[in-house]
Amino acid sequence: MSQLAVLPILIPLLTGVLLIFIPSLRLQRVLNTASVFGVLVLTIVLFINVWQDGIVVYKYGDWLPPFGITLVADLWSSGLLCIAMMVALASLTYSIASLDALRERSFFHSLFQFLLVGVNGIFLTGDIFNLFVFFEVMLISSYGLVALGGTAGQLEATVKYVTINLIGSTLLVGVVGLLYGVVGTLNMADIAQKVDAVGSNSVITLLSLVFLIVFGLKAAVFGLWFWMPGTYTVVPAGLSAYLGGMLTKIGVYGILRVFTLIFVQDVSFTHNIILIVACLTMFFGVLGAAAQHEYRTILTWHISSQVGYMIMGVGLYSVAGIAGTVFYVMNNILVKASLFLSSGIAERLTRTLDIYSMGGLLKKSPFAAFLFLVAALALAGVPPFSGFWGKLLLVKAGLESGGLLDWIAVATALATSFFTLYSMMKIWQNAYWRTPQVAEGLPVKLLFPPTVLLVAVTLIMGLWPALLYDYAYVTAQQLMDPLQYIDAVRQAGLSASQLSFTGGAG
């Protein structure tokens, strides 16, 4: 079953190339949708296989690790793949129903498939250089999608997006090269073993901080988020659902992966820095959201604020904290994507994104108002909605850790929840509850199915949280025991001595 690990990369790659040469827009839509749905099914099968039988390792070209290209699907990566493909399906069907033909014909469908190649590859690669390669595939595709349409706002956002990500990519390839110079390998399992053998070392600690900066830039953490507010606001709602829901989580994925597998020798220093960054990101991100009056800009600032919660669990560095991060990431991807889709429905009904120029959406479309309210309350963490359970895990983990910084993080998380609720109710009051405006809207019926899909899943997570709790805790235990990952790669074909794996990790 190891071949399952390569299919989420291979199928979108082949589909993306094929779509370039298909002139029929209808056929492009059918092929793109069929590919995304097929990969979603395959990722679910892969996840079930990992859950039942353990970590899946695929050796590309049958080259044995640590020398060849290795794909690794553990509970963390395979779970994210399922959520990512679910959001991709919703985003694609929504985009097909709402994008104009000119944008669709501008290689939208090919770019979308290549974006999936990058995202899925990041989740599956077991090689830190190929992590950089898949980052570039993802970023180049997203550049094209952000610029799709060629409006002045999009081009300005694209220039900022490209510039800052070029800096991030340069830093990433540089720090990967430096790490290779220290440990002499690029396979992440092998790196983990060799870094563990070195022990606490100032060079390794410095490299870990550079990785934190690089992934923090991708995740849009405090001080590194200036590229984001102007990017997702100019992108059509269907695309912003996937870009806003997924791309910053790539940075969170990277932080969690390297700071549980590789950089665990100086936890009292590195993970405390992560916790401080988490607090700053949560609080100042939500203040940025509370100050806005444009629907999608509010949601964009909340992306950063919610990232703070996610890396808070990494900073706590406990099974409970990591479980909170896993739960929160899975839930937030769906919630954030559904809110961006709701913003598109609101925009079509009112022909504006300024919440002070909206009004009356509750009367115009009670169902659209219901979908927004469920997602908004989940984002704010109001019980019994899904966001509450993720925050509960993180707060509980912080209180159990007992340190002063941990308690500060808990207090910051609770305060941030209040401001999150305030900003969501600000949208509700002005856009949905207030006196209707006179503008005549556009049809939105075809936009409901993908939005309903995501909101329904988040509602299920909230009403039956045990389903995700079990997964989150088992995944956290696996992540906090890096030997499980290392042993899975070790057993992929060579003996421990041939792989130069010696001793335990962490």
C-alpha positions in Angstrom: 0.0 0.0 0.0 3.0 2.3 0.0 2.1 3.4 -3.6 -0.8 5.3 -2.1 1.6 7.9 -0.7 2.7 9.0 -4.2 -0.7 9.2 -5.8 -1.8 12.5 -4.1 1.2 14.1 -5.8 1.3 12.2 -9.1 -2.4 12.5 -10.0 -2.6 16.3 -9.7 0.7 16.6 -11.6 -0.5 14.6 -14.6 -3.9 16.2 -14.5 -2.4 19.7 -14.4 -0.2 19.0 -17.4 -3.1 17.5 -19.3 -5.4 20.4 -18.6 -3.0 22.8 -20.4 -3.8 21.1 -23.7 -7.6 20.8 -23.3 -9.4 23.7 -25.0 -12.9 22.8 -23.8 -13.8 24.7 -20.6 -16.5 22.2 -19.8 -14.1 19.3 -20.1 -11.5 21.1 -18.0 -14.1 21.5 -15.2 -15.1 17.9 -15.3 -11.5 16.6 -15.4 -10.4 19.0 -12.6 -13.3 18.1 -10.4 -12.9 14.3 -11.0 -9.2 14.5 -10.2 -9.8 16.4 -6.9 -12.6 14.0 -5.9 -10.5 11.0 -6.8 -7.5 12.2 -4.8 -9.8 13.0 -1.8 -11.0 9.3 -1.9 -7.4 8.1 -2.1 -6.3 10.3 0.8 -9.1 8.9 2.9 -8.0 5.3 2.0 -4.3 6.3 2.8 -5.4 7.7 6.2 -7.3 4.6 7.1 -4.3 2.5 6.1 -2.0 4.7 8.3 -4.5 4.5 11.2 -4.8 0.7 11.1 -1.3 -0.3 10.0 1.1 2.5 11.0 3.3 4.9 9.1 3.5 4.4 5.3 6.9 5.0 3.6 7.3 5.2 -0.2 10.7 5.0 -1.8 10.8 6.8 -5.2 12.5 4.7 -7.8 13.2 2.2 -5.1 16.2 4.2 -3.9 16.6 3.4 -0.3 16.6 6.1 2.4 18.5 8.2 3.4 19.9 8.5 -0.2 16.7 8.5 -2.3 13.5 10.5 -2.3 11.3 9.3 0.4 7.6 10.0 1.0 6.3 9.5 4.5 2.6 9.4 5.5 2.0 9.4 9.3 -1.2 10.4 11.1 -0.3 14.1 11.1 0.4 14.3 7.3 -2.3 11.9 6.2 -5.0 13.6 8.3 -4.0 17.0 6.9 -4.2 15.6 3.4 -7.8 14.5 3.9 -8.8 18.0 5.2 -6.8 19.7 2.5 -8.5 17.8 -0.3 -11.9 18.3 1.2 -11.3 22.1 1.2 -9.9 21.8 -2.3 -13.1 20.1 -3.5 -15.3 22.8 -1.9 -13.1 25.6 -3.2 -13.0 24.2 -6.8 -16.8 23.6 -7.1 -17.5 27.1 -5.6 -15.0 28.7 -8.0 -16.5 26.9 -11.0 -19.9 28.3 -10.0 -18.7 31.8 -9.4 -15.6 32.6 -11.6 -16.0 34.3 -14.9 -15.0 32.4 -18.0 -12.0 34.7 -18.7 -10.4 33.8 -15.4 -11.2 30.1 -15.9 -9.6 30.1 -19.3 -6.4 31.8 -18.0 -5.0 28.4 -16.9 -7.0 28.4 -13.6 -7.6 24.6 -13.7 -4.0 23.8 -14.4 -2.7 26.1 -11.7 -5.2 24.7 -9.2 -3.8 21.2 -9.8 -0.2 22.3 -9.6 -1.1 24.0 -6.3 -2.3 20.7 -5.0 1.0 19.1 -6.1 2.9 21.5 -3.9 0.6 21.3 -0.9 0.3 17.5 -0.9 4.0 17.1 -1.6 4.9 19.3 1.5 2.8 17.1 3.7 4.3 13.8 2.4 7.9 14.5 1.7 10.4 12.9 4.1 13.3 14.9 2.7 13.9 18.5 3.8 15.3 19.7 0.5 12.2 18.4 -1.3 10.2 20.3 1.3 11.8 23.4 -0.3 11.0 22.1 -3.8 7.4 21.5 -3.0 7.2 24.9 -1.3 8.3 26.4 -4.6 5.7 24.5 -6.6 3.0 25.6 -4.2 4.2 29.3 -4.3 4.6 29.6 -8.1 1.1 28.1 -8.6 -0.4 30.4 -5.9 1.4 33.5 -7.6 -0.6 32.7 -10.7 -3.8 32.2 -8.9 -3.5 35.4 -6.9 -2.8 37.4 -10.1 -5.6 35.7 -12.0 -7.8 38.4 -13.4 -5.1 41.1 -13.6 -6.8 43.8 -11.6 -4.7 46.6 -10.1 -5.3 45.3 -6.6 -4.4 41.7 -7.5 -1.2 42.8 -9.3 -0.1 44.9 -6.3 -0.9 42.0 -3.9 1.0 39.6 -6.2 4.2 41.8 -6.2 4.2 41.9 -2.4 3.4 38.2 -2.1 6.1 37.2 -4.6 8.7 39.5 -3.0 8.3 38.3 0.6 8.1 34.7 -0.4 11.2 34.9 -2.5 13.0 36.2 0.6 11.5 33.3 2.6 12.5 30.7 -0.1 16.0 32.1 -0.2 16.2 31.7 3.6 14.8 28.2 3.4 17.2 26.9 0.8 20.1 28.6 2.7 19.3 27.1 6.1 18.7 23.7 4.5 22.2 23.9 3.0 23.7 24.9 6.3 21.9 22.0 8.1 23.3 19.7 5.5 26.7 21.0 6.1 26.4 20.2 9.8 24.8 16.7 9.6 25.6 15.5 6.1 22.1 14.3 5.2 18.7 15.6 3.9 16.5 12.8 5.0 14.5 14.1 7.9 14.5 10.9 9.9 18.3 10.7 9.4 18.7 14.4 10.4 16.7 13.7 13.6 19.1 10.9 14.5 22.3 12.9 13.8 21.1 16.1 15.5 20.2 14.0 18.5 23.7 12.5 18.5 25.2 16.0 18.5 23.0 17.0 21.4 22.5 20.6 22.6 24.6 22.8 20.3 24.5 26.5 19.6 24.8 26.0 15.9 21.8 23.6 15.8 19.8 26.0 18.0 20.6 28.9 15.7 19.6 26.9 12.7 16.3 26.0 14.4 15.6 29.7 14.9 16.1 30.4 11.2 13.7 27.5 10.4 11.2 29.2 12.8 11.6 32.5 10.9 11.1 30.8 7.5 8.0 28.8 8.6 6.8 31.7 10.6 6.8 33.8 7.5 4.7 31.2 5.7 2.4 31.0 8.7 2.1 34.8 8.9 3.0 35.0 12.6 3.5 38.3 14.5 6.0 40.6 12.8 6.0 38.4 9.6 2.4 38.9 8.6 2.6 42.1 6.6 2.2 40.4 3.3 -1.1 38.7 4.0 -3.9 41.3 4.6 -3.7 42.7 1.1 -3.3 39.2 -0.6 -6.4 37.2 0.3 -8.8 40.1 0.2 -8.3 40.7 -3.6 -8.7 37.0 -4.5 -12.1 35.6 -5.5 -13.9 33.9 -2.6 -13.6 30.4 -3.9 -9.8 30.7 -4.2 -9.4 32.6 -1.0 -11.1 29.7 0.8 -8.3 27.3 -0.2 -5.4 29.8 0.0 -6.6 31.4 3.3 -7.6 28.0 4.8 -4.5 26.1 3.8 -1.4 28.0 2.9 -0.6 29.5 6.3 -1.2 26.0 7.8 1.7 24.8 5.7 3.9 27.0 7.9 2.3 25.5 11.0 2.9 22.0 9.6 6.5 22.8 9.1 6.9 24.3 12.6 5.3 21.3 14.3 7.2 18.8 12.1 10.7 20.1 12.7 10.2 21.1 16.4 8.9 17.6 17.3 11.2 15.5 15.1 14.5 17.4 14.7 14.9 20.4 17.0 14.1 18.9 20.5 17.5 19.3 22.2 17.0 22.8 23.6 13.3 22.9 24.4 13.5 25.3 27.3 14.8 27.9 24.9 13.4 27.3 21.4 9.9 26.2 22.5 9.6 29.2 24.9 10.3 31.5 22.0 7.6 29.7 20.0 5.2 30.3 22.9 6.1 34.0 23.1 5.5 34.3 19.3 2.2 32.5 19.7 1.0 35.0 22.4 2.0 38.0 20.3 0.4 36.5 17.1 -2.9 35.6 18.9 -3.4 38.9 20.5 -2.2 41.5 18.0 -3.7 39.5 15.2 -7.2 39.7 16.7 -6.7 43.4 17.4 -6.0 43.8 13.7 -9.2 42.0 12.9 -11.3 44.0 15.3 -10.2 47.3 13.8 -11.3 46.4 10.2 -14.6 47.0 8.5 -14.1 45.0 5.3 -15.5 41.5 5.5 -12.7 39.5 4.0 -10.0 41.7 5.6 -11.4 40.8 9.0 -11.2 37.1 8.1 -7.7 37.5 6.8 -6.4 39.1 10.1 -8.0 36.2 11.9 -5.9 33.8 10.0 -2.8 35.1 11.8 -4.6 35.3 15.1 -5.7 31.6 14.9 -2.2 30.6 13.9 -1.1 31.8 17.3 -3.4 29.2 18.9 -1.9 26.5 16.7 1.7 27.1 17.5 0.9 27.6 21.2 0.5 23.9 21.5 4.0 23.4 19.9 5.4 25.8 22.5 3.8 23.9 25.3 5.6 20.8 24.0 3.4 18.2 25.7 1.1 15.5 24.4 -1.9 17.5 25.5 -0.5 20.7 23.9 0.3 19.0 20.6 -3.1 17.3 20.6 -4.6 20.7 21.0 -2.6 22.0 18.0 -3.7 19.0 15.9 -7.4 19.4 16.8 -7.2 23.2 16.2 -5.5 23.0 12.9 -7.9 20.4 11.5 -10.9 22.4 12.7 -9.7 25.8 11.7 -8.9 24.9 8.1 -12.5 24.0 7.6 -13.9 26.9 9.6 -11.8 29.5 7.9 -12.5 28.1 4.5 -16.2 28.1 5.1 -16.1 31.7 6.3 -14.3 32.8 3.1 -17.0 31.0 1.1 -19.7 32.8 3.2 -18.0 36.1 2.4 -18.4 35.4 -1.3 -22.1 34.7 -0.9 -22.5 38.0 1.1 -20.6 39.8 -1.6 -22.8 38.5 -4.4 -26.0 39.3 -2.4 -24.9 42.9 -1.6 -22.3 43.7 -4.3 -19.8 44.9 -1.7 -17.5 43.6 1.0 -17.7 46.7 3.3 -19.8 45.5 6.2 -21.1 49.0 6.8 -22.5 49.1 3.3 -24.1 45.7 3.6 -27.1 44.9 5.8 -30.2 42.8 5.7 -28.5 39.5 4.7 -30.5 37.7 7.4 -33.7 38.8 5.6 -32.3 38.3 2.1 -30.9 34.8 2.8 -31.6 33.3 6.2 -29.7 30.1 5.2 -26.6 32.1 4.3 -26.8 33.9 7.6 -27.1 30.5 9.4 -24.0 29.1 7.7 -22.0 32.2 8.6 -23.2 32.2 12.2 -22.2 28.5 12.8 -18.7 29.1 11.3 -18.3 32.4 13.2 -19.2 30.8 16.6 -16.9 27.9 15.9 -14.1 30.4 15.1 -14.7 32.3 18.4 -14.8 29.1 20.4 -18.3 29.3 21.7 -19.5 26.0 23.1 -20.6 23.5 21.8 -19.1 24.5 18.5 -15.9 22.9 17.3 -13.5 25.8 18.0 -14.4 25.5 21.7 -13.0 22.0 22.0 -9.7 22.8 20.4 -9.2 25.9 22.7 -10.2 23.8 25.7 -7.4 21.3 24.9 -4.9 24.1 24.6 -6.0 25.9 27.8 -6.0 22.7 29.7 -2.5 21.8 28.4 -1.3 25.3 29.4 -2.7 25.0 32.9 -1.2 21.6 33.4 2.2 22.8 32.3 2.2 25.2 35.2 4.9 27.6 34.1 4.5 31.4 34.2 4.8 31.7 30.5 2.3 28.9 30.0 -0.2 30.7 32.2 0.4 33.9 30.2 -0.4 32.0 27.0 -3.6 30.7 28.5 -4.7 34.2 29.6 -3.8 35.5 26.1 -5.8 32.7 24.5 -8.9 33.5 26.6 -8.6 37.3 25.9 -8.2 36.6 22.2 -11.4 34.5 22.1 -13.3 37.5 23.5 -12.0 39.8 20.7 -12.6 37.1 18.1 -16.3 36.9 19.2 -16.5 40.7 19.1 -15.2 40.9 15.5 -17.5 38.1 14.4 -20.5 39.8 16.0 -19.4 43.0 14.3 -19.9 41.3 10.9 -23.2 39.7 12.1 -24.6 43.0 13.4 -23.7 45.1 10.3 -23.9 42.7 7.4 -26.7 40.3 8.5 -28.8 41.9 11.2 -28.9 45.6 10.2 -31.6 47.2 8.0 -31.4 45.9 4.4 -29.7 47.9 1.7 -31.3 48.5 -1.6 -28.7 46.9 -3.9 -30.0 44.0 -5.8 -27.8 40.9 -5.5 -26.6 38.1 -7.8 -27.8 34.5 -7.7 -26.0 32.4 -5.0 -27.8 29.0 -5.1 -24.9 27.2 -6.7 -22.6 28.5 -4.0 -24.4 26.8 -1.1 -23.4 23.1 -1.6 -19.6 23.5 -1.0 -20.3 25.9 1.9 -22.7 23.5 3.4 -20.2 20.7 3.1 -17.6 22.5 5.2 -20.0 23.9 7.7 -21.6 20.5 8.2 -18.2 18.9 9.0 -17.3 21.6 11.5 -20.8 21.2 13.1 -20.2 17.4 13.4 -16.8 18.1 15.0 -18.4 20.3 17.6 -21.3 18.1 18.4 -19.3 14.9 18.5 -15.8 16.1 19.4 -14.6 12.6 20.6 -14.2 11.7 16.9 -11.4 14.2 16.5 -10.2 14.0 20.1 -9.1 10.4 19.7 -7.3 11.2 16.4 -5.6 14.3 17.9 -4.3 12.5 21.0 -3.0 9.4 19.1 -1.3 11.8 16.6 0.2 13.8 19.4 1.6 10.7 21.0 3.1 9.7 17.6 4.7 13.2 17.1 6.1 13.3 20.6 7.8 9.9 20.0 10.0 10.6 17.0 11.3 7.1 17.0 8.1 5.9 15.5 8.8 8.1 12.4 12.5 7.2 12.4 11.8 3.5 12.7 9.3 3.5 9.9 11.9 5.0 7.6 14.6 2.7 8.9 12.5 -0.3 8.1 11.9 0.8 4.5 14.6 -1.3 3.2 18.0 -1.1 4.9 19.3 -2.1 8.3 19.9 0.4 11.0 23.6 0.3 10.5 23.4 0.9 6.8 21.2 3.8 7.3 23.6 5.2 9.9 20.8 5.3 12.4 22.2 4.9 15.8 20.5 5.1 19.2 17.3 6.9 20.0 16.0 10.4 19.3 14.7 13.0 21.7 
